């Protein structure tokens, strides 16, 4: 699966979503081989190990960048199998045929009045719900967020995937931060400095309301980058009666953060609305006792392992802090429970679940139909992975191919349509199928023709010590093909070949079974090979059986492939030049007829005679 991951909105780890992006991509790389990341230019160094698509600088960090993601990114996405938008409540892919998965972190704008300016709030309330519904699948990072999506965007809650965030293992603590900030005992807050959503005003008031001995012996430490209206928070701190004990550290390194967690007396998260609360889970996992709001996802994530309070009640916030500082037994109990609970939040699990969701969405378009013949729509890597699993599990698998001619045959014969649909896999072969998919407005992934598939199977057979048998073509053609393949793949084990001209079918089946090949290639030509293979499949002692047409003619050297015509999607024309008399009707008449029939199928549902 070719996965495109949008990291637009990344800000070098200064926000929770940025930390989320870094952690998710680090784990995704372990489960997905082909990842390309969409980034703005200032994020390049943080994602150096990934293939990248960069937003032009002129669009970076602006309204133009937002519009770029809406109107340009969908065209880029056409080359990929799935698009994963890690900040799905900020960036969108509102059109196109590619499967799209959006991760929604929170809908705090519905919970906090006037959280942003009027233009941003208009976008969040009026534009965001429309664009977000264009995702193939929405993923919520908490039950709270999932409930909010269903409630405010009028969606079925069961259609939204729940996938909890993870928590990061921080590096060894850098205790120099304690000396730099002159910290001994302190109450810790970790998140961005944002007013009014993060509720710093009430936290400062709660600190002021603490008993004098606690207030004078403890500092209130705000850790995080400045965000919207941070100046309001700093002004409140400056004007506070406890101003000398209120500290703003700004953005800190992970090692410094580790030290701040491990040495804090209490961690407090008084936010009015959170989609998850990364800071809370980090604090829980680092052994600091926690108090948090009893609303939104904080209550859900913390559960009974933290002390909860009403974020609108200053006295409740203050009393919670006081209790956790003074009650040593409660502190010990909560710390132990919180550490255990934090272990269920795993980036590895989160990333694997995202990968599975993306694959599931991609698989929804992995089965397409033309003339009611269902075929696999994917890439060579996908089908080879499937074949490998089935071979190793001893699942007998039958494979057919469809090109323009084969589909014309299926259109003209109900029996042939039934035959093709009886195969475990039918693979698309040729530019004609690609054209038909364009007409049908399908997203077509790859031309999985047998000639190009064979090298992948040879490599697989060489690596897994699998055997092959070639049945088809005129006398000695399959044998020459086998010789050519063994020259190219020295470790390849071809245990038998035979021409496709015979009368005693049972004798041929017996001959094949003596060799017990893992992979059997059958090439008799359209209709005949599918019929023969299905009639004899149960009797054949093989694991993977493919009806491959003129494959042995190509690899024997009888038929030449023109690389230029292949690239242009005109390989059929090269075949026509080599065999004009035999193939005139198939291509010169058959190709236009096929297009006409596809149009009939699209507009009138006519699948055949």
C-alpha positions in Angstrom: 0.0 0.0 0.0 1.3 3.4 -1.0 0.5 5.6 2.0 0.5 9.4 1.8 0.6 11.0 5.3 -0.3 14.6 5.7 1.7 16.3 8.5 0.5 19.8 7.6 0.2 21.9 10.8 3.3 20.5 12.3 5.1 23.1 14.5 8.4 21.4 15.6 6.8 19.6 18.6 5.5 22.7 20.3 1.9 21.4 20.4 0.3 18.2 21.2 -0.6 17.5 17.6 3.1 17.9 16.6 4.2 15.4 19.2 1.4 13.1 18.0 2.7 13.4 14.4 6.3 12.6 15.4 5.4 9.6 17.5 2.9 8.1 15.0 5.2 8.4 12.0 8.0 6.7 14.0 5.8 3.7 14.7 4.1 3.7 11.2 7.5 3.3 9.6 7.8 0.0 11.3 4.6 -1.4 9.9 4.3 0.3 6.5 7.0 0.1 3.9 5.9 2.8 1.5 5.2 6.1 3.2 5.4 9.6 1.7 5.0 12.6 4.0 3.4 15.9 3.1 5.3 18.7 5.0 6.0 22.4 5.1 9.6 23.4 4.6 10.4 24.0 8.2 9.6 20.4 9.2 12.0 18.7 6.7 14.8 18.0 9.3 12.4 16.3 11.7 11.3 13.8 9.1 14.6 13.2 7.3 14.0 9.4 7.0 10.8 9.7 4.9 10.0 10.4 1.3 8.6 13.9 1.2 6.2 16.2 -0.7 6.9 19.8 0.3 4.3 22.5 0.3 5.7 25.4 -1.8 7.1 28.1 0.5 4.7 30.7 -0.9 1.8 28.7 0.6 3.4 27.8 3.9 1.8 28.8 7.3 -1.0 30.8 5.7 -4.6 30.8 4.5 -3.1 29.9 1.1 -1.5 26.8 2.7 -5.0 25.8 3.9 -6.4 26.2 0.5 -3.4 24.3 -1.0 -4.3 21.3 1.1 -7.9 21.5 -0.1 -7.5 22.1 -3.8 -4.0 20.9 -4.7 -3.3 17.9 -2.3 -6.2 15.8 -3.8 -4.5 15.8 -7.2 -1.2 14.7 -5.6 -3.1 12.0 -3.7 -4.3 10.3 -6.9 -0.9 8.5 -7.1 -1.4 6.9 -3.7 -3.6 4.1 -2.3 -4.6 5.9 0.8 -4.2 9.4 2.4 -3.8 9.6 6.2 -4.4 13.1 7.5 -2.9 13.2 11.0 -4.6 16.5 11.9 -8.0 15.8 10.4 -9.7 18.6 12.2 -7.3 21.1 10.5 -6.5 19.8 7.0 -8.7 18.0 4.5 -8.8 16.1 1.2 -12.3 16.9 0.1 -12.4 15.3 -3.3 -10.8 12.5 -5.4 -11.0 8.7 -5.7 -8.2 7.9 -3.2 -9.3 6.6 0.2 -8.8 9.1 2.9 -8.5 8.7 6.7 -8.7 11.7 9.0 -7.7 11.7 12.7 -9.9 14.1 14.7 -8.3 15.2 17.9 -10.9 17.4 19.5 -13.9 19.6 18.8 -13.1 22.0 21.6 -14.6 24.9 19.7 -18.0 23.6 20.7 -17.1 23.3 24.4 -15.3 26.6 24.8 -17.1 29.8 23.8 -15.1 32.3 21.7 -12.0 30.1 21.8 -10.7 31.8 18.6 -11.4 34.8 16.5 -14.6 35.1 14.5 -13.0 34.1 11.2 -11.5 30.9 12.7 -14.7 30.1 14.5 -16.7 30.5 11.3 -14.4 28.1 9.6 -14.6 25.6 12.5 -18.4 25.7 12.7 -19.5 26.1 9.1 -16.7 24.8 6.9 -15.0 22.2 8.9 -18.0 19.8 9.3 -18.7 19.8 5.6 -15.0 19.1 4.6 -14.5 16.5 7.4 -17.4 14.5 6.2 -15.6 13.9 2.9 -13.1 11.6 4.6 -13.6 7.9 3.8 -13.1 7.2 7.5 -12.9 9.4 10.6 -10.8 8.3 13.6 -11.3 9.7 17.1 -8.5 9.6 19.7 -10.9 9.3 22.6 -14.5 8.4 23.3 -15.2 12.0 24.2 -14.0 13.1 20.7 -16.0 10.4 19.1 -19.2 11.5 20.9 -18.6 15.1 20.0 -18.1 14.3 16.3 -21.4 12.3 16.3 -23.2 15.0 18.2 -22.0 18.2 16.5 -21.4 16.9 13.0 -24.5 14.7 12.9 -22.8 11.4 12.2 -23.4 7.9 13.3 -21.1 7.3 16.2 -20.6 3.6 15.2 -19.1 4.8 11.9 -16.2 6.6 13.7 -13.2 4.5 14.7 -11.9 4.9 18.3 -8.1 4.8 18.5 -6.5 6.1 21.8 -3.3 8.1 21.6 -0.1 6.7 23.0 2.4 8.0 25.5 6.1 8.5 25.0 9.0 7.1 27.0 11.0 10.2 27.8 14.8 10.2 27.9 16.9 10.4 31.0 16.2 13.6 32.9 18.2 16.7 32.5 18.1 18.1 36.0 19.9 21.3 34.9 16.4 22.7 34.2 15.6 22.7 37.9 18.6 24.8 38.7 18.0 27.1 35.8 14.4 27.8 36.9 15.4 27.7 40.6 12.9 24.9 41.4 12.7 22.7 44.5 9.0 22.1 45.2 6.5 22.9 42.5 3.1 22.3 41.0 3.4 21.5 37.3 1.3 22.3 34.2 2.4 21.0 30.8 0.7 22.1 27.6 0.6 25.2 25.5 -0.2 28.6 27.0 -3.6 29.4 25.6 -6.5 31.5 26.9 -9.3 30.8 27.7 -9.5 27.1 26.7 -6.6 25.9 28.9 -8.1 27.6 31.9 -4.8 29.1 33.2 -6.8 32.0 34.8 -8.5 29.6 37.3 -5.3 27.7 37.9 -3.6 30.9 38.9 -6.5 31.8 41.2 -6.4 28.3 42.7 -2.7 28.7 43.4 -3.4 32.0 45.1 -6.1 30.3 47.3 -3.8 27.6 48.6 -2.8 27.8 52.3 0.1 30.2 52.8 2.6 27.5 53.7 2.0 25.5 50.6 1.9 28.6 48.4 5.2 30.0 49.7 7.0 26.6 49.6 5.9 25.7 46.1 6.1 27.3 42.7 3.5 27.1 40.0 5.4 26.1 36.8 3.8 26.5 33.3 5.6 24.5 30.7 4.7 25.0 27.1 4.9 27.4 24.1 2.9 30.5 23.9 -0.3 30.2 21.9 -3.5 32.3 21.4 -3.8 35.0 24.0 -0.8 33.9 25.9 -0.2 37.5 26.8 -3.4 37.4 28.8 -2.1 34.5 30.9 1.2 36.2 31.5 -0.5 39.4 32.5 -2.6 37.5 35.1 0.5 35.9 36.4 2.4 39.2 36.7 -0.5 40.8 38.6 -1.0 37.8 40.9 -0.3 38.1 44.6 1.9 35.1 44.1 3.7 36.5 41.0 7.2 35.7 42.4 6.3 32.0 42.6 4.8 31.7 39.1 7.2 30.5 36.5 7.0 30.2 32.7 9.6 27.9 31.3 8.7 28.2 27.6 9.3 25.2 25.3 11.6 22.6 26.9 13.5 19.6 25.6 12.2 16.0 26.3 15.1 15.5 28.7 14.2 18.7 30.6 10.5 17.7 30.5 11.4 14.3 32.0 13.1 16.0 34.9 10.2 18.4 35.5 7.7 15.5 35.6 9.9 13.3 38.0 10.5 16.1 40.5 7.0 17.7 40.6 4.9 17.6 43.7 1.6 17.6 41.7 0.7 17.8 38.0 -2.4 19.8 37.3 -4.4 19.9 34.0 -7.4 22.3 34.4 -8.4 22.6 30.8 -12.0 23.2 29.8 -11.8 20.8 26.8 -9.2 18.3 25.6 -9.5 15.6 23.0 -7.1 13.4 24.8 -4.6 15.1 27.1 -1.1 13.9 26.2 0.4 15.9 29.1 -1.8 14.1 31.6 -0.8 10.6 30.4 2.9 11.6 30.3 2.6 12.7 33.9 0.8 9.5 34.9 3.5 7.4 33.3 6.3 9.4 34.9 5.2 8.8 38.5 3.8 12.2 39.4 0.4 12.4 41.2 -2.2 14.1 39.0 -5.3 16.3 39.3 -7.4 17.2 36.3 -10.7 18.6 35.1 -13.7 16.3 35.3 -14.9 17.2 31.8 -14.0 16.1 28.3 -11.4 13.4 27.6 -9.3 14.3 30.7 -11.8 12.5 33.0 -12.0 9.6 30.5 -8.3 9.2 30.3 -7.4 9.7 33.9 -10.3 7.8 35.3 -10.0 6.9 39.0 -6.2 7.2 39.0 -6.3 11.0 39.2 -8.1 13.5 41.4 -10.8 15.3 39.4 -12.3 18.7 39.9 -14.8 21.1 38.2 -12.6 23.4 36.2 -15.0 26.3 36.7 -14.7 26.1 40.5 -11.5 27.6 41.7 -12.0 26.2 45.2 -12.2 22.6 43.8 -9.0 23.1 41.9 -7.2 24.5 44.9 -8.5 21.8 47.3 -7.4 19.0 44.9 -3.9 20.4 44.8 -3.9 20.8 48.6 -5.1 17.2 49.2 -2.5 15.7 46.9 0.3 17.6 48.5 -0.8 16.7 52.1 -2.2 13.2 51.8 0.8 10.9 51.3 -1.2 7.7 51.4 -3.6 8.9 48.6 -0.6 10.1 46.6 1.1 6.7 46.8 -2.2 4.9 45.8 -2.9 7.2 42.8 0.6 7.2 41.5 0.6 3.4 41.4 -2.8 3.2 39.7 -1.9 5.9 37.2 1.3 4.2 36.2 -0.6 1.0 35.5 -3.3 2.8 33.6 -0.9 4.8 31.4 0.6 1.6 30.1 -2.6 0.9 28.0 -1.8 4.0 25.9 0.7 2.9 23.3 2.0 4.6 20.2 2.8 1.2 18.7 -0.8 0.1 19.1 -2.2 3.4 17.9 0.0 3.4 14.7 -0.8 -0.3 14.0 -4.5 0.4 14.3 -4.2 3.4 11.9 -2.3 1.2 9.5 -5.1 -1.4 9.7 -7.8 1.2 9.2 -6.0 2.6 6.1 -5.6 -0.9 4.7 -9.3 -1.6 5.3 -10.3 1.6 3.5 -7.9 0.7 0.6 -9.4 -2.8 0.4 -12.8 -1.3 -0.2 -11.6 -0.3 -3.6 -9.4 -3.4 -4.0 -12.4 -5.3 -5.6 -13.7 -3.7 -8.8 -16.2 -5.0 -11.4 -16.5 -4.7 -15.2 -19.2 -6.7 -16.9 -19.9 -8.1 -13.4 -16.5 -9.8 -13.4 -14.9 -8.9 -10.1 -11.1 -8.3 -10.1 -8.4 -7.4 -7.7 -7.3 -3.8 -7.7 -4.0 -3.3 -6.0 -0.2 -3.3 -6.5 2.3 -6.0 -7.2 3.6 -5.8 -3.6 0.0 -6.3 -2.3 -0.8 -9.4 -4.4 2.6 -11.0 -3.8 2.1 -10.6 0.0 -1.3 -12.2 -0.4 0.1 -15.1 -2.5 3.0 -15.6 0.0 0.6 -15.9 2.9 -1.7 -18.3 1.1 1.2 -20.5 -0.1 2.8 -20.7 3.4 -0.6 -21.5 4.8 -1.2 -24.3 2.2 -4.3 -22.6 0.8 -4.8 -23.6 -2.8 -5.3 -20.5 -4.8 -6.5 -20.0 -8.4 -5.7 -16.9 -10.4 -7.0 -15.7 -13.7 -6.3 -12.5 -15.7 -8.5 -10.2 -17.7 -7.6 -8.0 -20.6 -9.7 -6.4 -23.3 -10.1 -9.7 -25.2 -10.8 -11.8 -22.1 -13.5 -9.3 -21.0 -15.0 -9.3 -24.5 -15.2 -13.1 -24.2 -16.9 -12.7 -20.8 -19.3 -10.1 -22.2 -20.3 -12.6 -24.9 -20.6 -15.6 -22.5 -22.5 -15.9 -19.3 -20.6 -19.2 -18.7 -17.2 -17.4 -19.0 -18.3 -14.7 -16.5 -19.2 -17.4 -14.1 -15.9 -19.1 -14.6 -13.9 -16.0 -14.0 -15.8 -15.2 -10.8 -15.0 -18.8 -9.6 -11.3 -17.9 -9.4 -9.9 -16.8 -6.0 -8.3 -13.9 -7.7 -8.7 -12.2 -11.1 -6.0 -9.7 -11.9 -6.2 -6.8 -14.4 -4.0 -7.1 -17.5 -3.4 -4.2 -19.9 -4.2 -0.7 -20.7 -7.7 -1.6 -21.9 -8.7 -2.4 -18.3 -7.1 0.8 -17.1 -9.2 2.7 -19.7 -12.3 0.9 -18.6 -11.6 1.9 -15.0 -11.3 5.5 -16.1 -14.6 5.3 -17.8 -16.2 3.7 -14.8 -14.5 6.4 -12.6 -12.7 3.7 -10.6 -9.3 4.4 -8.9 -7.1 1.9 -10.8 -3.9 1.0 -8.9 -1.7 -1.2 -11.2 -1.5 -3.2 -14.3 -1.0 -6.7 -12.7 -0.4 -8.5 -16.0 1.1 -12.0 -15.8 4.2 -11.1 -17.8 5.3 -8.5 -15.2 4.1 -10.6 -12.3 6.3 -13.5 -13.2 9.6 -11.9 -12.0 8.0 -11.2 -8.6 7.0 -14.8 -8.4 10.4 -16.0 -9.5 12.0 -13.9 -6.8 9.5 -15.2 -4.2 10.1 -18.8 -5.3 13.9 -18.4 -5.1 13.7 -16.9 -1.6 11.1 -19.4 -0.2 12.5 -22.5 -2.0 9.2 -22.9 -3.9 8.9 -25.0 -7.1 7.3 -24.1 -10.5 5.8 -25.9 -13.4 4.9 -24.4 -16.8 2.1 -26.0 -18.8 1.3 -24.3 -22.2 2.5 -23.1 -25.6 3.7 -25.2 -28.5 6.2 -28.0 -28.3 9.4 -27.0 -26.4 8.2 -23.4 -25.9 7.6 -23.8 -22.2 11.0 -25.6 -21.9 12.8 -22.6 -23.5 11.0 -20.2 -21.2 12.1 -22.3 -18.2 15.7 -22.3 -19.4 15.7 -18.5 -19.9 14.2 -18.0 -16.4 16.8 -20.2 -14.7 19.6 -18.2 -16.4 18.2 -15.1 -14.8 17.3 -16.7 -11.5 19.9 -19.4 -10.7 18.2 -20.5 -7.5 14.8 -21.0 -9.2 13.5 -24.6 -9.1 11.4 -25.4 -12.2 10.4 -29.0 -11.8 8.6 -29.5 -15.1 7.3 -28.1 -18.4 4.9 -29.4 -21.0 3.2 -28.1 -24.2 -0.4 -27.1 -24.1 -1.4 -29.5 -26.8 -2.7 -32.9 -25.5 -5.7 -35.1 -25.4 -5.4 -37.1 -22.3 -6.2 -34.6 -19.5 -5.9 -37.0 -16.7 -2.5 -38.1 -17.8 -1.3 -34.4 -17.8 -2.8 -33.9 -14.3 -1.0 -37.0 -13.1 2.3 -35.8 -14.7 2.0 -32.5 -12.9 1.1 -34.1 -9.6 4.2 -36.3 -9.7 6.3 -33.1 -9.4 4.0 -31.5 -6.9 4.9 -27.9 -7.9 4.1 -25.1 -5.5 3.3 -22.8 -8.4 1.6 -23.9 -11.7 1.3 -21.8 -14.8 -1.3 -22.8 -17.3 -1.3 -21.1 -20.7 -3.8 -22.4 -23.3 -5.5 -19.1 -24.4 -8.7 -17.4 -23.3 -11.7 -19.5 -22.2 -9.9 -22.8 -22.7 -7.3 -22.3 -19.9 -9.9 -21.0 -17.4 -12.2 -23.9 -18.1 -9.5 -26.5 -17.9 -8.0 -25.1 -14.7 -11.3 -24.9 -12.9 -12.3 -28.4 -14.0 -9.0 -29.9 -12.7 -8.2 -27.6 -9.8 -9.3 -30.1 -7.1 -7.2 -32.8 -8.7 -4.0 -30.7 -9.1 -1.4 -31.0 -6.4 -0.2 -27.4 -6.3 -0.6 -24.3 -4.1 -0.9 -21.5 -6.6 -2.4 -22.1 -10.1 -2.4 -19.3 -12.6 -4.1 -19.1 -16.0 -1.5 -17.0 -17.9 -2.3 -17.0 -21.6 0.8 -16.4 -23.8 3.2 -16.0 -20.9 5.6 -18.8 -22.0 5.7 -17.3 -25.6 7.1 -14.1 -24.2 9.7 -15.7 -21.9 10.7 -18.2 -24.5 11.6 -15.3 -26.8 8.9 -16.1 -29.4 7.1 -12.8 -28.7 9.1 -9.6 -28.2 8.0 -6.8 -25.8 8.6 -3.3 -26.9 9.5 -1.1 -23.9 8.4 2.1 -25.5 5.0 0.7 -26.4 4.7 -0.8 -22.9 5.3 2.6 -21.4 2.7 4.2 -23.7 0.1 1.5 -22.9 0.2 0.3 -26.5 1.7 -3.1 -26.0 -1.3 -4.6 -27.8 -0.2 -2.7 -30.9 3.2 -4.4 -30.8 1.5 -7.8 -30.6 -0.7 -6.9 -33.5 2.4 -6.0 -35.6 3.9 -9.4 -34.8 0.8 -11.4 -35.5 -1.5 -9.2 -37.7 -3.6 -12.0 -39.2 -4.4 -13.7 -35.9 -4.9 -10.6 -33.8 -6.6 -8.2 -36.3 -10.1 -9.1 -35.1 -9.1 -9.1 -31.4 -7.6 -5.6 -31.4 -8.7 -3.6 -34.4 -12.3 -4.6 -34.0 -12.3 -5.8 -30.4 -10.8 -2.7 -28.7 -13.4 -0.2 -30.0 -16.1 -2.8 -29.3 -14.9 -3.2 -25.7 -15.0 0.6 -25.1 -18.6 0.7 -26.4 -19.5 -2.2 -24.2 -18.0 -0.5 -21.1 -20.1 2.5 -21.8 -23.2 0.3 -22.0 -22.2 -1.3 -18.7 -21.7 2.1 -17.0 -24.8 3.8 -18.2 -27.3 0.9 -18.6 -25.8 -1.8 -16.4 -25.5 -4.1 -19.4 -23.0 -6.8 -18.4 -23.2 -9.1 -21.3 -25.4 -11.0 -23.8 
